[in-house]
């Protein structure tokens, strides 16, 4: 039995196809998802990623900027088990 990417704690918001990275979005209640291609070279990245930071990437057609943000968890989930 294998664990899913989500169960392993991997970021499931980004998908990869043929060596390209995509993020999937949905507009309102529309049943169709939109895939937006991400240019992998960040336009801004923090010098360190120890506690919290933001990473910004462009999209293929320069319509959007993707912001990845992370921070420290308030509670240690291992203690809840």
Order of alpha helices (4+ residues) and beta strands (2+ residues): beta-beta-beta-beta-beta
